[in-house]
Amino acid sequence: MSNYYVVTTTEKKIIGYGSISTLESTLQAFNFIRIHRSYLVAKNKIGTIATNSIIVSTYELPIGRNYRKNIENIAKLS
């Protein structure tokens, strides 16, 4: 979606304009983590961590190669 992003909450979807990198910088203070070039997730919403994906609520999201270390660090802390 180029410079648009979609934020999915339990209640609604919000479409915003800007880069996901800028959104990531803003949301890091709120305990969000980048798991893929296209996905940020709230750490406290991560359910299961598998080899190549994580489960957040009813969604299975891919883990990008470049972000695997971030996920491994979360798994060690859990």
mmCIF file of the N, C-alpha and C atoms, coordinates in Angstrom:
data_MODEL
# 
_entry.id   MODEL 
# 
loop_
_atom_site.group_PDB 
_atom_site.id 
_atom_site.type_symbol 
_atom_site.label_atom_id 
_atom_site.label_alt_id 
_atom_site.label_comp_id 
_atom_site.label_asym_id 
_atom_site.label_entity_id 
_atom_site.label_seq_id 
_atom_site.pdbx_PDB_ins_code 
_atom_site.Cartn_x 
_atom_site.Cartn_y 
_atom_site.Cartn_z 
_atom_site.occupancy 
_atom_site.B_iso_or_equiv 
_atom_site.pdbx_formal_charge 
_atom_site.auth_seq_id 
_atom_site.auth_comp_id 
_atom_site.auth_asym_id 
_atom_site.auth_atom_id 
_atom_site.pdbx_PDB_model_num 
ATOM 1   N N  . MET A 1 1  ? 0.823   -1.206  0.000  1.00 0.00 ? 1  MET A N  1 
ATOM 2   C CA . MET A 1 1  ? 0.000   0.000   0.000  1.00 0.00 ? 1  MET A CA 1 
ATOM 3   C C  . MET A 1 1  ? 0.860   1.261   0.000  1.00 0.00 ? 1  MET A C  1 
ATOM 4   N N  . SER A 1 2  ? 2.076   1.178   -0.457 1.00 0.00 ? 2  SER A N  1 
ATOM 5   C CA . SER A 1 2  ? 2.972   2.319   -0.570 1.00 0.00 ? 2  SER A CA 1 
ATOM 6   C C  . SER A 1 2  ? 3.170   3.006   0.774  1.00 0.00 ? 2  SER A C  1 
ATOM 7   N N  . ASN A 1 3  ? 2.725   4.231   0.921  1.00 0.00 ? 3  ASN A N  1 
ATOM 8   C CA . ASN A 1 3  ? 2.923   4.959   2.172  1.00 0.00 ? 3  ASN A CA 1 
ATOM 9   C C  . ASN A 1 3  ? 1.703   4.931   3.082  1.00 0.00 ? 3  ASN A C  1 
ATOM 10  N N  . TYR A 1 4  ? 0.886   3.942   2.942  1.00 0.00 ? 4  TYR A N  1 
ATOM 11  C CA . TYR A 1 4  ? -0.260  3.763   3.819  1.00 0.00 ? 4  TYR A CA 1 
ATOM 12  C C  . TYR A 1 4  ? -0.038  2.537   4.687  1.00 0.00 ? 4  TYR A C  1 
ATOM 13  N N  . TYR A 1 5  ? -0.616  2.545   5.853  1.00 0.00 ? 5  TYR A N  1 
ATOM 14  C CA . TYR A 1 5  ? -0.548  1.379   6.731  1.00 0.00 ? 5  TYR A CA 1 
ATOM 15  C C  . TYR A 1 5  ? -1.928  1.133   7.316  1.00 0.00 ? 5  TYR A C  1 
ATOM 16  N N  . VAL A 1 6  ? -2.145  -0.104  7.758  1.00 0.00 ? 6  VAL A N  1 
ATOM 17  C CA . VAL A 1 6  ? -3.410  -0.476  8.378  1.00 0.00 ? 6  VAL A CA 1 
ATOM 18  C C  . VAL A 1 6  ? -3.111  -0.932  9.799  1.00 0.00 ? 6  VAL A C  1 
ATOM 19  N N  . VAL A 1 7  ? -3.798  -0.356  10.755 1.00 0.00 ? 7  VAL A N  1 
ATOM 20  C CA . VAL A 1 7  ? -3.693  -0.757  12.155 1.00 0.00 ? 7  VAL A CA 1 
ATOM 21  C C  . VAL A 1 7  ? -4.943  -1.559  12.469 1.00 0.00 ? 7  VAL A C  1 
ATOM 22  N N  . THR A 1 8  ? -4.759  -2.794  12.924 1.00 0.00 ? 8  THR A N  1 
ATOM 23  C CA . THR A 1 8  ? -5.887  -3.652  13.257 1.00 0.00 ? 8  THR A CA 1 
ATOM 24  C C  . THR A 1 8  ? -5.968  -3.776  14.772 1.00 0.00 ? 8  THR A C  1 
ATOM 25  N N  . THR A 1 9  ? -7.102  -3.413  15.332 1.00 0.00 ? 9  THR A N  1 
ATOM 26  C CA . THR A 1 9  ? -7.334  -3.558  16.765 1.00 0.00 ? 9  THR A CA 1 
ATOM 27  C C  . THR A 1 9  ? -8.455  -4.583  16.954 1.00 0.00 ? 9  THR A C  1 
ATOM 28  N N  . THR A 1 10 ? -8.790  -4.854  18.194 1.00 0.00 ? 10 THR A N  1 
ATOM 29  C CA . THR A 1 10 ? -9.878  -5.802  18.442 1.00 0.00 ? 10 THR A CA 1 
ATOM 30  C C  . THR A 1 10 ? -11.225 -5.232  18.019 1.00 0.00 ? 10 THR A C  1 
ATOM 31  N N  . GLU A 1 11 ? -11.296 -3.927  17.872 1.00 0.00 ? 11 GLU A N  1 
ATOM 32  C CA . GLU A 1 11 ? -12.575 -3.288  17.563 1.00 0.00 ? 11 GLU A CA 1 
ATOM 33  C C  . GLU A 1 11 ? -12.714 -2.767  16.140 1.00 0.00 ? 11 GLU A C  1 
ATOM 34  N N  . LYS A 1 12 ? -11.580 -2.406  15.505 1.00 0.00 ? 12 LYS A N  1 
ATOM 35  C CA . LYS A 1 12 ? -11.685 -1.810  14.174 1.00 0.00 ? 12 LYS A CA 1 
ATOM 36  C C  . LYS A 1 12 ? -10.348 -1.815  13.453 1.00 0.00 ? 12 LYS A C  1 
ATOM 37  N N  . LYS A 1 13 ? -10.390 -1.406  12.189 1.00 0.00 ? 13 LYS A N  1 
ATOM 38  C CA . LYS A 1 13 ? -9.188  -1.208  11.383 1.00 0.00 ? 13 LYS A CA 1 
ATOM 39  C C  . LYS A 1 13 ? -9.062  0.275   11.083 1.00 0.00 ? 13 LYS A C  1 
ATOM 40  N N  . ILE A 1 14 ? -7.842  0.776   11.187 1.00 0.00 ? 14 ILE A N  1 
ATOM 41  C CA . ILE A 1 14 ? -7.572  2.188   10.950 1.00 0.00 ? 14 ILE A CA 1 
ATOM 42  C C  . ILE A 1 14 ? -6.536  2.283   9.839  1.00 0.00 ? 14 ILE A C  1 
ATOM 43  N N  . ILE A 1 15 ? -6.804  3.090   8.837  1.00 0.00 ? 15 ILE A N  1 
ATOM 44  C CA . ILE A 1 15 ? -5.847  3.306   7.763  1.00 0.00 ? 15 ILE A CA 1 
ATOM 45  C C  . ILE A 1 15 ? -5.173  4.646   8.007  1.00 0.00 ? 15 ILE A C  1 
ATOM 46  N N  . GLY A 1 16 ? -3.846  4.630   7.967  1.00 0.00 ? 16 GLY A N  1 
ATOM 47  C CA . GLY A 1 16 ? -3.081  5.851   8.185  1.00 0.00 ? 16 GLY A CA 1 
ATOM 48  C C  . GLY A 1 16 ? -2.116  6.078   7.040  1.00 0.00 ? 16 GLY A C  1 
ATOM 49  N N  . TYR A 1 17 ? -1.582  7.279   6.987  1.00 0.00 ? 17 TYR A N  1 
ATOM 50  C CA . TYR A 1 17 ? -0.620  7.634   5.952  1.00 0.00 ? 17 TYR A CA 1 
ATOM 51  C C  . TYR A 1 17 ? 0.731   7.873   6.598  1.00 0.00 ? 17 TYR A C  1 
ATOM 52  N N  . GLY A 1 18 ? 1.758   7.252   6.051  1.00 0.00 ? 18 GLY A N  1 
ATOM 53  C CA . GLY A 1 18 ? 3.115   7.412   6.551  1.00 0.00 ? 18 GLY A CA 1 
ATOM 54  C C  . GLY A 1 18 ? 3.859   6.102   6.391  1.00 0.00 ? 18 GLY A C  1 
ATOM 55  N N  . SER A 1 19 ? 5.091   6.113   6.812  1.00 0.00 ? 19 SER A N  1 
ATOM 56  C CA . SER A 1 19 ? 5.887   4.885   6.673  1.00 0.00 ? 19 SER A CA 1 
ATOM 57  C C  . SER A 1 19 ? 5.751   4.012   7.913  1.00 0.00 ? 19 SER A C  1 
ATOM 58  N N  . ILE A 1 20 ? 5.914   2.727   7.718  1.00 0.00 ? 20 ILE A N  1 
ATOM 59  C CA . ILE A 1 20 ? 5.846   1.804   8.847  1.00 0.00 ? 20 ILE A CA 1 
ATOM 60  C C  . ILE A 1 20 ? 7.043   2.032   9.779  1.00 0.00 ? 20 ILE A C  1 
ATOM 61  N N  . SER A 1 21 ? 8.157   2.516   9.241  1.00 0.00 ? 21 SER A N  1 
ATOM 62  C CA . SER A 1 21 ? 9.327   2.821   10.074 1.00 0.00 ? 21 SER A CA 1 
ATOM 63  C C  . SER A 1 21 ? 9.032   3.960   11.039 1.00 0.00 ? 21 SER A C  1 
ATOM 64  N N  . THR A 1 22 ? 8.333   4.960   10.574 1.00 0.00 ? 22 THR A N  1 
ATOM 65  C CA . THR A 1 22 ? 7.947   6.075   11.449 1.00 0.00 ? 22 THR A CA 1 
ATOM 66  C C  . THR A 1 22 ? 6.964   5.588   12.509 1.00 0.00 ? 22 THR A C  1 
ATOM 67  N N  . LEU A 1 23 ? 6.026   4.765   12.100 1.00 0.00 ? 23 LEU A N  1 
ATOM 68  C CA . LEU A 1 23 ? 5.062   4.199   13.037 1.00 0.00 ? 23 LEU A CA 1 
ATOM 69  C C  . LEU A 1 23 ? 5.788   3.345   14.071 1.00 0.00 ? 23 LEU A C  1 
ATOM 70  N N  . GLU A 1 24 ? 6.763   2.563   13.624 1.00 0.00 ? 24 GLU A N  1 
ATOM 71  C CA . GLU A 1 24 ? 7.552   1.729   14.530 1.00 0.00 ? 24 GLU A CA 1 
ATOM 72  C C  . GLU A 1 24 ? 8.256   2.583   15.585 1.00 0.00 ? 24 GLU A C  1 
ATOM 73  N N  . SER A 1 25 ? 8.866   3.679   15.173 1.00 0.00 ? 25 SER A N  1 
ATOM 74  C CA . SER A 1 25 ? 9.550   4.568   16.119 1.00 0.00 ? 25 SER A CA 1 
ATOM 75  C C  . SER A 1 25 ? 8.599   5.101   17.173 1.00 0.00 ? 25 SER A C  1 
ATOM 76  N N  . THR A 1 26 ? 7.410   5.433   16.760 1.00 0.00 ? 26 THR A N  1 
ATOM 77  C CA . THR A 1 26 ? 6.407   5.954   17.686 1.00 0.00 ? 26 THR A CA 1 
ATOM 78  C C  . THR A 1 26 ? 5.902   4.879   18.644 1.00 0.00 ? 26 THR A C  1 
ATOM 79  N N  . LEU A 1 27 ? 5.655   3.683   18.127 1.00 0.00 ? 27 LEU A N  1 
ATOM 80  C CA . LEU A 1 27 ? 5.037   2.627   18.928 1.00 0.00 ? 27 LEU A CA 1 
ATOM 81  C C  . LEU A 1 27 ? 6.009   1.838   19.807 1.00 0.00 ? 27 LEU A C  1 
ATOM 82  N N  . GLN A 1 28 ? 7.317   1.978   19.587 1.00 0.00 ? 28 GLN A N  1 
ATOM 83  C CA . GLN A 1 28 ? 8.281   1.268   20.433 1.00 0.00 ? 28 GLN A CA 1 
ATOM 84  C C  . GLN A 1 28 ? 8.102   1.646   21.900 1.00 0.00 ? 28 GLN A C  1 
ATOM 85  N N  . ALA A 1 29 ? 7.754   2.871   22.158 1.00 0.00 ? 29 ALA A N  1 
ATOM 86  C CA . ALA A 1 29 ? 7.531   3.330   23.536 1.00 0.00 ? 29 ALA A CA 1 
ATOM 87  C C  . ALA A 1 29 ? 6.321   2.642   24.165 1.00 0.00 ? 29 ALA A C  1 
ATOM 88  N N  . PHE A 1 30 ? 5.454   2.084   23.330 1.00 0.00 ? 30 PHE A N  1 
ATOM 89  C CA . PHE A 1 30 ? 4.252   1.406   23.812 1.00 0.00 ? 30 PHE A CA 1 
ATOM 90  C C  . PHE A 1 30 ? 4.387   -0.114  23.723 1.00 0.00 ? 30 PHE A C  1 
ATOM 91  N N  . ASN A 1 31 ? 5.628   -0.594  23.692 1.00 0.00 ? 31 ASN A N  1 
ATOM 92  C CA . ASN A 1 31 ? 5.928   -2.025  23.741 1.00 0.00 ? 31 ASN A CA 1 
ATOM 93  C C  . ASN A 1 31 ? 5.510   -2.781  22.480 1.00 0.00 ? 31 ASN A C  1 
ATOM 94  N N  . PHE A 1 32 ? 5.675   -2.151  21.322 1.00 0.00 ? 32 PHE A N  1 
ATOM 95  C CA . PHE A 1 32 ? 5.443   -2.809  20.043 1.00 0.00 ? 32 PHE A CA 1 
ATOM 96  C C  . PHE A 1 32 ? 6.784   -3.245  19.476 1.00 0.00 ? 32 PHE A C  1 
ATOM 97  N N  . ILE A 1 33 ? 6.764   -4.286  18.673 1.00 0.00 ? 33 ILE A N  1 
ATOM 98  C CA . ILE A 1 33 ? 7.976   -4.823  18.065 1.00 0.00 ? 33 ILE A CA 1 
ATOM 99  C C  . ILE A 1 33 ? 7.726   -5.123  16.600 1.00 0.00 ? 33 ILE A C  1 
ATOM 100 N N  . ARG A 1 34 ? 8.740   -4.906  15.800 1.00 0.00 ? 34 ARG A N  1 
ATOM 101 C CA . ARG A 1 34 ? 8.645   -5.218  14.371 1.00 0.00 ? 34 ARG A CA 1 
ATOM 102 C C  . ARG A 1 34 ? 8.997   -6.688  14.182 1.00 0.00 ? 34 ARG A C  1 
ATOM 103 N N  . ILE A 1 35 ? 8.143   -7.422  13.501 1.00 0.00 ? 35 ILE A N  1 
ATOM 104 C CA . ILE A 1 35 ? 8.377   -8.852  13.272 1.00 0.00 ? 35 ILE A CA 1 
ATOM 105 C C  . ILE A 1 35 ? 8.594   -9.182  11.799 1.00 0.00 ? 35 ILE A C  1 
ATOM 106 N N  . HIS A 1 36 ? 8.326   -8.211  10.937 1.00 0.00 ? 36 HIS A N  1 
ATOM 107 C CA . HIS A 1 36 ? 8.375   -8.416  9.488  1.00 0.00 ? 36 HIS A CA 1 
ATOM 108 C C  . HIS A 1 36 ? 8.382   -7.027  8.869  1.00 0.00 ? 36 HIS A C  1 
ATOM 109 N N  . ARG A 1 37 ? 8.820   -6.916  7.644  1.00 0.00 ? 37 ARG A N  1 
ATOM 110 C CA . ARG A 1 37 ? 8.848   -5.577  7.040  1.00 0.00 ? 37 ARG A CA 1 
ATOM 111 C C  . ARG A 1 37 ? 7.456   -4.959  6.938  1.00 0.00 ? 37 ARG A C  1 
ATOM 112 N N  . SER A 1 38 ? 6.434   -5.799  7.043  1.00 0.00 ? 38 SER A N  1 
ATOM 113 C CA . SER A 1 38 ? 5.058   -5.321  6.924  1.00 0.00 ? 38 SER A CA 1 
ATOM 114 C C  . SER A 1 38 ? 4.263   -5.373  8.222  1.00 0.00 ? 38 SER A C  1 
ATOM 115 N N  . TYR A 1 39 ? 4.875   -5.836  9.324  1.00 0.00 ? 39 TYR A N  1 
ATOM 116 C CA . TYR A 1 39 ? 4.097   -6.047  10.543 1.00 0.00 ? 39 TYR A CA 1 
ATOM 117 C C  . TYR A 1 39 ? 4.799   -5.537  11.797 1.00 0.00 ? 39 TYR A C  1 
ATOM 118 N N  . LEU A 1 40 ? 4.022   -4.838  12.611 1.00 0.00 ? 40 LEU A N  1 
ATOM 119 C CA . LEU A 1 40 ? 4.383   -4.481  13.983 1.00 0.00 ? 40 LEU A CA 1 
ATOM 120 C C  . LEU A 1 40 ? 3.326   -5.123  14.867 1.00 0.00 ? 40 LEU A C  1 
ATOM 121 N N  . VAL A 1 41 ? 3.718   -5.614  16.037 1.00 0.00 ? 41 VAL A N  1 
ATOM 122 C CA . VAL A 1 41 ? 2.735   -6.180  16.958 1.00 0.00 ? 41 VAL A CA 1 
ATOM 123 C C  . VAL A 1 41 ? 3.030   -5.731  18.383 1.00 0.00 ? 41 VAL A C  1 
ATOM 124 N N  . ALA A 1 42 ? 1.983   -5.688  19.181 1.00 0.00 ? 42 ALA A N  1 
ATOM 125 C CA . ALA A 1 42 ? 2.139   -5.406  20.612 1.00 0.00 ? 42 ALA A CA 1 
ATOM 126 C C  . ALA A 1 42 ? 2.702   -6.663  21.272 1.00 0.00 ? 42 ALA A C  1 
ATOM 127 N N  . LYS A 1 43 ? 3.779   -6.513  22.010 1.00 0.00 ? 43 LYS A N  1 
ATOM 128 C CA . LYS A 1 43 ? 4.423   -7.671  22.630 1.00 0.00 ? 43 LYS A CA 1 
ATOM 129 C C  . LYS A 1 43 ? 3.467   -8.456  23.524 1.00 0.00 ? 43 LYS A C  1 
ATOM 130 N N  . ASN A 1 44 ? 2.602   -7.752  24.240 1.00 0.00 ? 44 ASN A N  1 
ATOM 131 C CA . ASN A 1 44 ? 1.697   -8.438  25.168 1.00 0.00 ? 44 ASN A CA 1 
ATOM 132 C C  . ASN A 1 44 ? 0.551   -9.168  24.470 1.00 0.00 ? 44 ASN A C  1 
ATOM 133 N N  . LYS A 1 45 ? 0.445   -9.013  23.164 1.00 0.00 ? 45 LYS A N  1 
ATOM 134 C CA . LYS A 1 45 ? -0.614  -9.706  22.402 1.00 0.00 ? 45 LYS A CA 1 
ATOM 135 C C  . LYS A 1 45 ? -0.095  -10.964 21.703 1.00 0.00 ? 45 LYS A C  1 
ATOM 136 N N  . ILE A 1 46 ? 1.224   -11.201 21.759 1.00 0.00 ? 46 ILE A N  1 
ATOM 137 C CA . ILE A 1 46 ? 1.800   -12.369 21.111 1.00 0.00 ? 46 ILE A CA 1 
ATOM 138 C C  . ILE A 1 46 ? 1.412   -13.610 21.900 1.00 0.00 ? 46 ILE A C  1 
ATOM 139 N N  . GLY A 1 47 ? 0.795   -14.556 21.215 1.00 0.00 ? 47 GLY A N  1 
ATOM 140 C CA . GLY A 1 47 ? 0.371   -15.792 21.855 1.00 0.00 ? 47 GLY A CA 1 
ATOM 141 C C  . GLY A 1 47 ? 1.424   -16.865 21.734 1.00 0.00 ? 47 GLY A C  1 
ATOM 142 N N  . THR A 1 48 ? 1.592   -17.401 20.549 1.00 0.00 ? 48 THR A N  1 
ATOM 143 C CA . THR A 1 48 ? 2.517   -18.490 20.293 1.00 0.00 ? 48 THR A CA 1 
ATOM 144 C C  . THR A 1 48 ? 3.581   -18.030 19.316 1.00 0.00 ? 48 THR A C  1 
ATOM 145 N N  . ILE A 1 49 ? 4.821   -18.431 19.593 1.00 0.00 ? 49 ILE A N  1 
ATOM 146 C CA . ILE A 1 49 ? 5.921   -18.140 18.673 1.00 0.00 ? 49 ILE A CA 1 
ATOM 147 C C  . ILE A 1 49 ? 6.373   -19.463 18.062 1.00 0.00 ? 49 ILE A C  1 
ATOM 148 N N  . ALA A 1 50 ? 6.237   -19.565 16.751 1.00 0.00 ? 50 ALA A N  1 
ATOM 149 C CA . ALA A 1 50 ? 6.675   -20.759 16.021 1.00 0.00 ? 50 ALA A CA 1 
ATOM 150 C C  . ALA A 1 50 ? 7.959   -20.416 15.267 1.00 0.00 ? 50 ALA A C  1 
ATOM 151 N N  . THR A 1 51 ? 8.421   -21.340 14.462 1.00 0.00 ? 51 THR A N  1 
ATOM 152 C CA . THR A 1 51 ? 9.671   -21.140 13.730 1.00 0.00 ? 51 THR A CA 1 
ATOM 153 C C  . THR A 1 51 ? 9.593   -19.961 12.767 1.00 0.00 ? 51 THR A C  1 
ATOM 154 N N  . ASN A 1 52 ? 8.536   -19.895 11.984 1.00 0.00 ? 52 ASN A N  1 
ATOM 155 C CA . ASN A 1 52 ? 8.430   -18.864 10.952 1.00 0.00 ? 52 ASN A CA 1 
ATOM 156 C C  . ASN A 1 52 ? 7.246   -17.935 11.113 1.00 0.00 ? 52 ASN A C  1 
ATOM 157 N N  . SER A 1 53 ? 6.525   -18.046 12.220 1.00 0.00 ? 53 SER A N  1 
ATOM 158 C CA . SER A 1 53 ? 5.347   -17.209 12.401 1.00 0.00 ? 53 SER A CA 1 
ATOM 159 C C  . SER A 1 53 ? 5.027   -17.046 13.882 1.00 0.00 ? 53 SER A C  1 
ATOM 160 N N  . ILE A 1 54 ? 4.174   -16.092 14.146 1.00 0.00 ? 54 ILE A N  1 
ATOM 161 C CA . ILE A 1 54 ? 3.654   -15.910 15.500 1.00 0.00 ? 54 ILE A CA 1 
ATOM 162 C C  . ILE A 1 54 ? 2.140   -15.848 15.413 1.00 0.00 ? 54 ILE A C  1 
ATOM 163 N N  . ILE A 1 55 ? 1.499   -16.165 16.516 1.00 0.00 ? 55 ILE A N  1 
ATOM 164 C CA . ILE A 1 55 ? 0.040   -16.080 16.590 1.00 0.00 ? 55 ILE A CA 1 
ATOM 165 C C  . ILE A 1 55 ? -0.312  -14.889 17.473 1.00 0.00 ? 55 ILE A C  1 
ATOM 166 N N  . VAL A 1 56 ? -1.131  -14.018 16.927 1.00 0.00 ? 56 VAL A N  1 
ATOM 167 C CA . VAL A 1 56 ? -1.658  -12.868 17.657 1.00 0.00 ? 56 VAL A CA 1 
ATOM 168 C C  . VAL A 1 56 ? -3.170  -12.941 17.506 1.00 0.00 ? 56 VAL A C  1 
ATOM 169 N N  . SER A 1 57 ? -3.843  -13.226 18.611 1.00 0.00 ? 57 SER A N  1 
ATOM 170 C CA . SER A 1 57 ? -5.288  -13.424 18.586 1.00 0.00 ? 57 SER A CA 1 
ATOM 171 C C  . SER A 1 57 ? -5.604  -14.575 17.627 1.00 0.00 ? 57 SER A C  1 
ATOM 172 N N  . THR A 1 58 ? -6.336  -14.300 16.566 1.00 0.00 ? 58 THR A N  1 
ATOM 173 C CA . THR A 1 58 ? -6.671  -15.349 15.594 1.00 0.00 ? 58 THR A CA 1 
ATOM 174 C C  . THR A 1 58 ? -5.833  -15.232 14.324 1.00 0.00 ? 58 THR A C  1 
ATOM 175 N N  . TYR A 1 59 ? -4.853  -14.339 14.325 1.00 0.00 ? 59 TYR A N  1 
ATOM 176 C CA . TYR A 1 59 ? -4.022  -14.103 13.148 1.00 0.00 ? 59 TYR A CA 1 
ATOM 177 C C  . TYR A 1 59 ? -2.686  -14.824 13.258 1.00 0.00 ? 59 TYR A C  1 
ATOM 178 N N  . GLU A 1 60 ? -2.274  -15.456 12.180 1.00 0.00 ? 60 GLU A N  1 
ATOM 179 C CA . GLU A 1 60 ? -0.926  -16.017 12.095 1.00 0.00 ? 60 GLU A CA 1 
ATOM 180 C C  . GLU A 1 60 ? -0.111  -15.076 11.208 1.00 0.00 ? 60 GLU A C  1 
ATOM 181 N N  . LEU A 1 61 ? 0.933   -14.502 11.779 1.00 0.00 ? 61 LEU A N  1 
ATOM 182 C CA . LEU A 1 61 ? 1.737   -13.512 11.074 1.00 0.00 ? 61 LEU A CA 1 
ATOM 183 C C  . LEU A 1 61 ? 3.140   -14.052 10.827 1.00 0.00 ? 61 LEU A C  1 
ATOM 184 N N  . PRO A 1 62 ? 3.700   -13.753 9.662  1.00 0.00 ? 62 PRO A N  1 
ATOM 185 C CA . PRO A 1 62 ? 5.038   -14.254 9.359  1.00 0.00 ? 62 PRO A CA 1 
ATOM 186 C C  . PRO A 1 62 ? 6.112   -13.497 10.137 1.00 0.00 ? 62 PRO A C  1 
ATOM 187 N N  . ILE A 1 63 ? 7.205   -14.187 10.396 1.00 0.00 ? 63 ILE A N  1 
ATOM 188 C CA . ILE A 1 63 ? 8.382   -13.556 10.997 1.00 0.00 ? 63 ILE A CA 1 
ATOM 189 C C  . ILE A 1 63 ? 9.397   -13.383 9.873  1.00 0.00 ? 63 ILE A C  1 
ATOM 190 N N  . GLY A 1 64 ? 9.821   -12.158 9.648  1.00 0.00 ? 64 GLY A N  1 
ATOM 191 C CA . GLY A 1 64 ? 10.810  -11.894 8.610  1.00 0.00 ? 64 GLY A CA 1 
ATOM 192 C C  . GLY A 1 64 ? 12.205  -12.304 9.055  1.00 0.00 ? 64 GLY A C  1 
ATOM 193 N N  . ARG A 1 65 ? 13.014  -12.727 8.101  1.00 0.00 ? 65 ARG A N  1 
ATOM 194 C CA . ARG A 1 65 ? 14.396  -13.135 8.403  1.00 0.00 ? 65 ARG A CA 1 
ATOM 195 C C  . ARG A 1 65 ? 15.156  -12.081 9.178  1.00 0.00 ? 65 ARG A C  1 
ATOM 196 N N  . ASN A 1 66 ? 15.000  -10.823 8.779  1.00 0.00 ? 66 ASN A N  1 
ATOM 197 C CA . ASN A 1 66 ? 15.740  -9.728  9.414  1.00 0.00 ? 66 ASN A CA 1 
ATOM 198 C C  . ASN A 1 66 ? 15.251  -9.404  10.817 1.00 0.00 ? 66 ASN A C  1 
ATOM 199 N N  . TYR A 1 67 ? 14.110  -9.932  11.212 1.00 0.00 ? 67 TYR A N  1 
ATOM 200 C CA . TYR A 1 67 ? 13.518  -9.609  12.509 1.00 0.00 ? 67 TYR A CA 1 
ATOM 201 C C  . TYR A 1 67 ? 13.492  -10.798 13.462 1.00 0.00 ? 67 TYR A C  1 
ATOM 202 N N  . ARG A 1 68 ? 14.022  -11.918 13.027 1.00 0.00 ? 68 ARG A N  1 
ATOM 203 C CA . ARG A 1 68 ? 14.001  -13.146 13.833 1.00 0.00 ? 68 ARG A CA 1 
ATOM 204 C C  . ARG A 1 68 ? 14.680  -12.958 15.190 1.00 0.00 ? 68 ARG A C  1 
ATOM 205 N N  . LYS A 1 69 ? 15.812  -12.248 15.236 1.00 0.00 ? 69 LYS A N  1 
ATOM 206 C CA . LYS A 1 69 ? 16.524  -12.020 16.500 1.00 0.00 ? 69 LYS A CA 1 
ATOM 207 C C  . LYS A 1 69 ? 15.639  -11.293 17.506 1.00 0.00 ? 69 LYS A C  1 
ATOM 208 N N  . ASN A 1 70 ? 14.835  -10.338 17.050 1.00 0.00 ? 70 ASN A N  1 
ATOM 209 C CA . ASN A 1 70 ? 13.908  -9.624  17.939 1.00 0.00 ? 70 ASN A CA 1 
ATOM 210 C C  . ASN A 1 70 ? 12.941  -10.600 18.599 1.00 0.00 ? 70 ASN A C  1 
ATOM 211 N N  . ILE A 1 71 ? 12.427  -11.522 17.814 1.00 0.00 ? 71 ILE A N  1 
ATOM 212 C CA . ILE A 1 71 ? 11.467  -12.502 18.316 1.00 0.00 ? 71 ILE A CA 1 
ATOM 213 C C  . ILE A 1 71 ? 12.144  -13.492 19.256 1.00 0.00 ? 71 ILE A C  1 
ATOM 214 N N  . GLU A 1 72 ? 13.357  -13.925 18.905 1.00 0.00 ? 72 GLU A N  1 
ATOM 215 C CA . GLU A 1 72 ? 14.096  -14.845 19.770 1.00 0.00 ? 72 GLU A CA 1 
ATOM 216 C C  . GLU A 1 72 ? 14.351  -14.219 21.134 1.00 0.00 ? 72 GLU A C  1 
ATOM 217 N N  . ASN A 1 73 ? 14.651  -12.935 21.161 1.00 0.00 ? 73 ASN A N  1 
ATOM 218 C CA . ASN A 1 73 ? 14.873  -12.243 22.446 1.00 0.00 ? 73 ASN A CA 1 
ATOM 219 C C  . ASN A 1 73 ? 13.609  -12.194 23.282 1.00 0.00 ? 73 ASN A C  1 
ATOM 220 N N  . ILE A 1 74 ? 12.465  -12.014 22.652 1.00 0.00 ? 74 ILE A N  1 
ATOM 221 C CA . ILE A 1 74 ? 11.191  -12.028 23.388 1.00 0.00 ? 74 ILE A CA 1 
ATOM 222 C C  . ILE A 1 74 ? 10.938  -13.415 23.957 1.00 0.00 ? 74 ILE A C  1 
ATOM 223 N N  . ALA A 1 75 ? 11.190  -14.442 23.158 1.00 0.00 ? 75 ALA A N  1 
ATOM 224 C CA . ALA A 1 75 ? 10.958  -15.822 23.603 1.00 0.00 ? 75 ALA A CA 1 
ATOM 225 C C  . ALA A 1 75 ? 11.833  -16.154 24.807 1.00 0.00 ? 75 ALA A C  1 
ATOM 226 N N  . LYS A 1 76 ? 13.043  -15.659 24.830 1.00 0.00 ? 76 LYS A N  1 
ATOM 227 C CA . LYS A 1 76 ? 13.947  -15.910 25.965 1.00 0.00 ? 76 LYS A CA 1 
ATOM 228 C C  . LYS A 1 76 ? 13.452  -15.230 27.232 1.00 0.00 ? 76 LYS A C  1 
ATOM 229 N N  . LEU A 1 77 ? 12.806  -14.078 27.091 1.00 0.00 ? 77 LEU A N  1 
ATOM 230 C CA . LEU A 1 77 ? 12.309  -13.337 28.241 1.00 0.00 ? 77 LEU A CA 1 
ATOM 231 C C  . LEU A 1 77 ? 11.018  -13.900 28.799 1.00 0.00 ? 77 LEU A C  1 
ATOM 232 N N  . SER A 1 78 ? 10.312  -14.671 27.984 1.00 0.00 ? 78 SER A N  1 
ATOM 233 C CA . SER A 1 78 ? 9.007   -15.211 28.410 1.00 0.00 ? 78 SER A CA 1 
ATOM 234 C C  . SER A 1 78 ? 9.162   -16.353 29.381 1.00 0.00 ? 78 SER A C  1 
# 
